[in-house]
Amino acid sequence: MKTRGFEVLTAFQNKGIQLPQRQTYGSAGYDLQAAEDVDVPSIWTLNFVRIFRMIRNGHPLTELDFAKADQVLKPIMVPTGLKAYFPEDEFLLIANRSSNSWKRYFTLANAIGVVDSDYYNNDDNEGALNVQIINFGVRTLHIKKGERIAQAMFIKTLRVDNDQPVDRQRKSGFGSTNGGADA
């Protein structure tokens, strides 16, 4: 009987995806690797600077300005080619590797990712684990397939007395339990 672990997504079968490993006996997290080459542009080379200047100088922004800013500041999703299974009383925490911000100038857009147990094998994307990245360095970040980009830790979930979750089934991934609003 399987308790917890990682599996390769159907779309990434036979593409050389390696299951995550802890790098030392004392490591808390399993290192997640990029499943393919991805370029992450610097926020400074995008139209971000123009929007920042307009805000700083007190210029009124139009709906078009807001729409452009939303596109510019959208994180880049880096696929891992993996999904994770684990018991209902656990979650998978995805965190940045400590060296990424210091040496590579990127961070996870959501600071940490929380993957719920019912995300596994969902109908929308099979439970694909992706890492949301923002590059705050001045150059485009070139992530190569196989590079370690984040770490994942299985964590026990504690429930409150008389816990009564909403009776709803997960349909997809990011922001799927927010009652239908866009996330």
N, C-alpha and C positions, 0 to 999 in steps of 0.2 A: 504494500500500500504506500503510495506517494504522500509525503507530508508537505514539503516545500521544495521549490527549485525553479530552474529556468528551462525553457524550451525554445527552440528556434521556430519562428513563425513560418507558416506554409509558404509565403511569398519569398522567403529567404533560404529555403531548403536548398542544399547543394551549392551554396554560395560562400562556403568557407567561414561561416559564423561560428565563433568559439563561445562556449558557455562561460559566464563570469567565474572568476576565481578570486579568493583572498590572496593577497601578495605575501603575507607573512602569517605565522601562527597567531599573532596578536591583533591582526587586522579585524576591524569590526565589519567592514563593508566588502562587498564583491564588486570588483571593478567592471564597469560597463564599457564596451568598446563601440566605436562607430561602425555601422554595418556597410557604409559606403563613403566615398570621398565627398566632402561637403565644404563649400566656401562660405564663410560667414563674414559679410562686409562689416567694416567698422562703422559705428553709428556716426562718427565724425565725417565720414566721406559721403554720407547720405544727406538728405535735405533737413536733417535734424538741426543743424547749426542755424539755418534760416529761421526755422520756427522758434528756436531758442532766443535768437536775437529779437524777433518780433515780440515775444512775450516779455523779455527783459526791458525792452524800450517802450512798453506800454501800448503797442499798436493793437488795434482790435483785430481779432482773428475771425475769418469767415468759416462757413461750414466746409468749404473746399480746403482751407488751411488745416482744419481739424482732421479731415479725411486723409490728407497727405501725411500728417503727423502720425496718424494711426497706422498707416502702411509702413512708414519709416521705422517706427519703434516696435514693430512686430518681431518677436523672436524668431530665430531660425530653428526648425525642428530637425534634429539629427537622429535618424533611426538607429536602433541597436539591433534590429532583426530578431528581437527576443520578446517573450511574454513570460510571466511569472505566475506560479500557482502556490497557494499557501492557505492555511486554515482560516475560517471565518473570523476568528478572534485575533487576527494579525493584520498588519498592513506592511507594504513595502515602501520604505522611505528612500527617495533618490536625492542625493546631495552632491554638491560640487567636490571634486578632489581638491585638497588644500593647495596644490601647486598650480592649479589652473588660473586663478586670479593673479597670483604673484608672478608667475613665469609666462603665462600665455595670454593674459589680459581678457579673459572671458569669464562670465558668470552665468549661473542658471537664472533665467528670467523670473522664475517663480520661487527663487531662493531654495526651496526644497520641493520635491514632488512627493505627493502622497498617493499611493496606488492602493485602492481598496480591493478586498478579496474577490468581490463580484465583478471586477474588471476583466478577469481572466476569461478568455474565449467569448467575449461579448460579440453580439451580432454585427456591430459596426466595423470593428477593426481587429478582431481576434485577440484583443488585449495587448496590442503593440506597445512596447515601451520605447518612447521617444524622449530625447533630452532637449529642453528648450534653452537655447543659448543666445546671449547678447554679447557682442564683441565691443568692449569699451577701449580697446587699443586703437592705434592710429592706422594700422595696416589691416588688410583683409586677412582673416585667419583661415588657413588651409588645414582642414582636419582630414586626415587620411584614414581609410578603412583600417580597422584594427587598433587605432589609437584609443587609449583609455580616456574617457571624457567625463565620467561621473562614477559614483559608487552607490551601491544599493544595499540596504540593511533591512532585514526582516525584524519587525518590532511587534511586541504583544500589545493588543488594544484592550484597555480597561473600560468597562462599561459602568454607568451609574446604576444605583438601585432603581428598580422598576423601569428599566430601559424599554422604550417602545418606539422603535424606528418607524419611519413612514413606510407604509406598505406600498412599495414601488419597485419595479424591476429596472435594473440598469439597461439602457439601450445602446449606449455608445461610450465614448471616451471623455476627453477634456470637458469639464463643466456639464456633464450629462445629468447630474442630480439636482440642478438648480431650478427645477420647475418649468423648464422650457425657455428661459431667458438665455441670450447669447452670453458666452463666457469669454 
